[in-house]
Amino acid sequence: MTDAPKNIALLRYRVMANVVGVLLIVLVLVGVPLKYLAAEGTSLQHAGEWITTYLGIAHGWLYMLFLVMAFLLARREKWDVPFTLTTLVCGTVPVLSFWAEHRATRRVRAEHRVPATS
């Protein structure tokens, strides 16, 4: 069996982890403060409402896709339950999701002796 399917599984997971991580940061660190801290009726407050509504919905759907990609990678790599759960839960915490993605990528590459290209 070649490493191509494993590389694709890892790539799919990494893409989803980064997309979900960026959306969560924008949602929590930009959208929510603008929505609740900007003066009522201002364009900043409306921008915050837009971000929390539309990016919130997008993040929710994409997080479900992230969970699927992470779970498929975990199954393929035969990760233990604690490592898998940590990886899945870290996708819910802004910034921590990037650490979890780095950790999972490092583990997959170490187990398969895949060189770090990106």
Backbone bond lengths (Angstrom), bond angles and torsions (degrees), N, CA, C in turn:
res aa  C-N    CA-C-N  psi(-1)  N-CA   C-N-CA  omega(-1)  CA-C   N-CA-C  phi
1 M - - - 1.460 - - 1.527 108.73 -
2 T 1.291 115.72 134.98 1.464 119.81 -179.34 1.517 110.38 -82.88
3 D 1.326 114.94 168.63 1.458 120.53 177.65 1.519 112.52 -85.14
4 A 1.345 118.11 -4.31 1.472 120.88 -177.44 1.523 112.53 -56.14
5 P 1.341 119.96 -48.74 1.478 118.15 178.84 1.528 112.55 -61.85
6 K 1.316 117.79 -35.40 1.457 120.24 178.68 1.520 110.32 -69.01
7 N 1.327 116.11 -39.99 1.460 119.25 177.75 1.520 110.74 -64.32
8 I 1.328 117.61 -39.52 1.464 121.21 178.42 1.524 110.20 -66.32
9 A 1.323 116.76 -42.58 1.466 120.12 178.69 1.527 110.37 -61.96
10 L 1.321 116.39 -41.88 1.463 120.42 178.47 1.523 110.63 -66.07
11 L 1.324 117.25 -43.51 1.461 120.86 179.14 1.523 111.32 -61.33
12 R 1.324 117.10 -45.02 1.473 120.34 178.59 1.522 110.94 -60.40
13 Y 1.317 116.30 -43.74 1.456 120.44 178.38 1.534 110.75 -62.32
14 R 1.335 116.73 -46.36 1.465 120.51 -177.61 1.522 111.73 -62.68
15 V 1.325 116.91 -42.77 1.463 120.59 178.65 1.516 110.20 -61.18
16 M 1.323 116.79 -48.88 1.465 119.75 -178.42 1.526 111.16 -65.53
17 A 1.318 117.92 -39.10 1.467 120.63 179.41 1.521 110.75 -61.81
18 N 1.317 116.85 -42.22 1.461 119.72 -179.29 1.520 112.25 -72.60
19 V 1.319 117.69 -40.72 1.471 120.62 177.60 1.529 110.11 -61.93
20 V 1.320 116.49 -48.52 1.467 120.58 -179.87 1.528 110.43 -64.26
21 G 1.322 117.60 -39.36 1.460 120.89 179.22 1.516 112.62 -63.24
22 V 1.328 116.77 -44.49 1.468 120.57 179.19 1.527 110.21 -65.53
23 L 1.328 117.43 -45.58 1.467 119.66 179.38 1.522 111.43 -60.98
24 L 1.324 116.94 -39.95 1.462 119.80 -179.98 1.525 111.33 -65.73
25 I 1.321 117.06 -39.35 1.461 120.05 177.60 1.525 110.77 -63.62
26 V 1.324 116.65 -46.47 1.470 119.93 179.11 1.522 110.13 -62.43
27 L 1.300 116.49 -43.36 1.463 120.93 -179.35 1.526 111.97 -61.84
28 V 1.328 116.57 -50.44 1.464 121.08 -173.19 1.532 113.34 -81.55
29 L 1.322 116.74 -38.41 1.462 119.26 -174.37 1.525 114.00 -95.41
30 V 1.332 117.46 -12.62 1.464 120.47 178.10 1.525 110.72 -118.81
31 G 1.331 116.48 -58.36 1.468 120.90 -174.23 1.516 114.63 -61.81
32 V 1.318 116.49 -51.33 1.468 119.85 -177.16 1.534 111.85 -63.53
33 P 1.348 119.54 -47.62 1.472 117.73 177.26 1.528 113.25 -60.07
34 L 1.342 117.10 -41.27 1.467 118.72 178.69 1.531 111.29 -63.29
35 K 1.305 116.01 -42.51 1.465 119.84 -177.71 1.525 111.62 -63.59
36 Y 1.324 117.27 -41.90 1.463 119.90 -172.45 1.530 114.74 -101.97
37 L 1.327 118.26 -16.87 1.461 119.08 -177.15 1.524 113.74 -108.89
38 A 1.325 117.69 -20.08 1.466 119.86 178.04 1.527 109.27 -74.48
39 A 1.299 115.37 154.19 1.470 120.50 179.95 1.526 110.17 -60.10
40 E 1.315 114.84 139.17 1.472 122.37 -178.64 1.525 111.25 -56.20
41 G 1.352 115.69 129.49 1.455 120.72 175.80 1.516 115.81 85.35
42 T 1.336 117.64 -2.40 1.468 120.04 179.83 1.526 109.94 -81.23
43 S 1.327 115.25 165.62 1.462 119.49 178.74 1.529 111.16 -65.49
44 L 1.328 117.43 -31.24 1.461 120.29 176.65 1.521 111.35 -65.50
45 Q 1.319 115.54 -41.26 1.458 119.41 178.70 1.527 110.62 -66.62
46 H 1.326 117.37 -39.08 1.470 121.03 176.67 1.528 111.09 -65.23
47 A 1.322 116.10 -38.66 1.465 119.84 176.77 1.527 110.14 -62.46
48 G 1.322 116.31 -41.39 1.466 120.52 176.85 1.513 112.05 -62.46
49 E 1.325 116.64 -40.42 1.468 120.02 176.97 1.524 110.86 -63.54
50 W 1.335 115.88 -43.08 1.464 119.92 179.51 1.530 110.59 -62.02
51 I 1.329 115.87 -46.44 1.465 120.48 -179.16 1.521 110.71 -61.28
52 T 1.338 117.03 -48.10 1.458 118.74 -177.10 1.525 111.92 -67.87
53 T 1.319 117.21 -33.13 1.463 119.51 179.69 1.523 111.03 -74.30
54 Y 1.321 117.22 -60.47 1.460 120.25 -171.64 1.519 113.88 -79.41
55 L 1.316 117.68 -42.74 1.453 118.71 176.23 1.526 110.82 -70.22
56 G 1.324 115.70 -31.05 1.462 119.33 176.03 1.518 111.71 -62.76
57 I 1.323 116.45 -43.75 1.471 120.81 177.70 1.528 110.09 -65.05
58 A 1.336 116.14 -47.36 1.469 120.36 179.45 1.522 110.72 -59.53
59 H 1.326 116.15 -44.00 1.462 119.64 179.63 1.521 110.74 -61.91
60 G 1.314 117.43 -41.89 1.466 120.34 179.46 1.520 112.42 -59.05
61 W 1.311 116.82 -47.94 1.466 120.83 179.42 1.526 111.24 -66.94
62 L 1.308 116.38 -43.84 1.462 119.39 -179.26 1.525 111.53 -69.02
63 Y 1.325 117.56 -30.20 1.465 119.70 175.98 1.522 110.39 -64.51
64 M 1.326 116.81 -37.69 1.471 119.27 176.92 1.537 110.14 -62.54
65 L 1.318 116.61 -40.66 1.462 120.94 176.96 1.532 110.50 -66.06
66 F 1.322 116.67 -39.30 1.466 121.22 175.24 1.531 110.30 -58.59
67 L 1.326 116.99 -45.47 1.465 120.22 179.75 1.521 111.17 -59.38
68 V 1.318 116.81 -42.12 1.467 120.56 178.89 1.529 110.06 -63.48
69 M 1.335 117.22 -47.72 1.470 120.45 -179.10 1.531 110.95 -62.35
70 A 1.321 116.97 -42.25 1.467 120.67 179.36 1.524 110.74 -65.82
71 F 1.324 116.61 -41.93 1.464 120.45 179.68 1.529 110.72 -64.70
72 L 1.345 117.19 -43.15 1.468 120.05 178.81 1.527 111.19 -63.03
73 L 1.327 116.90 -40.56 1.462 120.04 176.74 1.527 110.40 -64.78
74 A 1.315 116.50 -42.86 1.465 120.66 179.35 1.525 111.42 -60.32
75 R 1.327 116.77 -41.92 1.472 120.86 178.52 1.529 110.72 -65.77
76 R 1.316 115.93 -45.17 1.467 120.53 -178.43 1.531 110.65 -62.50
77 E 1.335 115.58 -39.50 1.468 121.07 -177.24 1.526 113.20 -88.17
78 K 1.329 116.03 -5.01 1.478 121.62 -179.91 1.530 112.23 57.54
79 W 1.355 114.77 45.64 1.451 119.69 177.31 1.519 109.66 -68.92
80 D 1.334 115.64 150.41 1.453 119.35 174.80 1.531 109.54 -74.14
81 V 1.312 115.82 164.53 1.471 121.28 -175.44 1.533 112.45 -61.17
82 P 1.343 120.51 -46.42 1.466 118.86 -179.98 1.538 113.27 -59.59
83 F 1.331 117.55 -42.55 1.465 120.22 179.68 1.527 110.09 -64.59
84 T 1.326 116.64 -42.86 1.463 121.25 179.24 1.517 111.08 -62.45
85 L 1.323 117.70 -48.52 1.466 121.00 -179.02 1.524 111.78 -63.18
86 T 1.326 116.70 -40.45 1.463 119.98 177.84 1.520 110.30 -60.97
87 T 1.318 116.59 -43.68 1.460 121.44 179.62 1.527 110.55 -62.60
88 L 1.320 117.68 -43.25 1.460 121.45 -179.27 1.529 111.86 -68.41
89 V 1.304 117.38 -44.53 1.466 121.34 -177.24 1.522 111.69 -69.80
90 C 1.321 117.40 -33.92 1.472 119.97 -179.99 1.521 112.17 -63.39
91 G 1.315 117.52 -18.47 1.456 120.72 175.88 1.514 113.14 -69.95
92 T 1.319 116.89 -8.91 1.466 120.73 -179.64 1.525 112.33 -98.01
93 V 1.324 117.61 -5.30 1.460 121.25 -175.41 1.529 109.33 -112.79
94 P 1.337 117.25 120.78 1.469 118.63 179.86 1.527 111.06 -55.40
95 V 1.298 115.81 139.00 1.458 126.67 178.68 1.535 111.97 74.57
96 L 1.311 118.79 -39.75 1.460 121.45 179.63 1.525 111.11 -63.87
97 S 1.320 117.33 -26.62 1.460 120.62 178.98 1.526 111.45 -61.95
98 F 1.329 117.34 -32.11 1.463 120.58 179.23 1.529 110.78 -70.36
99 W 1.324 116.40 -36.93 1.462 120.42 176.12 1.529 110.21 -64.14
100 A 1.330 116.53 -43.67 1.465 120.78 -179.62 1.531 111.14 -64.10
101 E 1.328 116.41 -38.79 1.469 120.34 178.16 1.524 109.84 -64.59
102 H 1.313 116.83 -43.59 1.468 121.30 178.88 1.531 110.48 -62.68
103 R 1.308 116.03 -42.53 1.462 122.72 -179.33 1.529 110.93 -63.33
104 A 1.335 116.33 -46.00 1.466 120.60 -179.72 1.527 110.75 -66.76
105 T 1.320 116.85 -41.88 1.464 120.81 179.95 1.526 110.40 -63.22
106 R 1.314 116.20 -44.54 1.466 121.07 179.14 1.534 110.44 -59.97
107 R 1.323 116.75 -40.78 1.462 120.58 -179.09 1.528 111.08 -66.24
108 V 1.337 116.41 -46.71 1.468 119.57 -179.56 1.522 110.22 -62.12
109 R 1.311 116.95 -45.75 1.470 120.32 -178.79 1.525 111.65 -64.75
110 A 1.326 116.96 -37.98 1.465 120.03 179.61 1.527 110.91 -67.12
111 E 1.317 117.00 -40.24 1.462 120.25 -178.26 1.531 112.24 -70.93
112 H 1.320 116.32 -25.36 1.476 119.68 -177.92 1.521 112.62 -112.48
113 R 1.332 115.58 5.32 1.462 121.73 -178.53 1.521 111.59 51.21
114 V 1.337 114.62 45.08 1.453 121.01 177.48 1.516 107.90 -89.66
115 P 1.327 118.27 128.26 1.474 119.64 179.19 1.516 111.49 -68.38
116 A 1.312 116.49 145.72 1.453 121.76 178.21 1.522 108.71 -77.70
117 T 1.338 116.05 109.31 1.463 120.54 179.29 1.505 111.95 -100.13
118 S 1.326 117.38 -22.90 1.476 120.83 177.95 1.493 109.99 -151.10
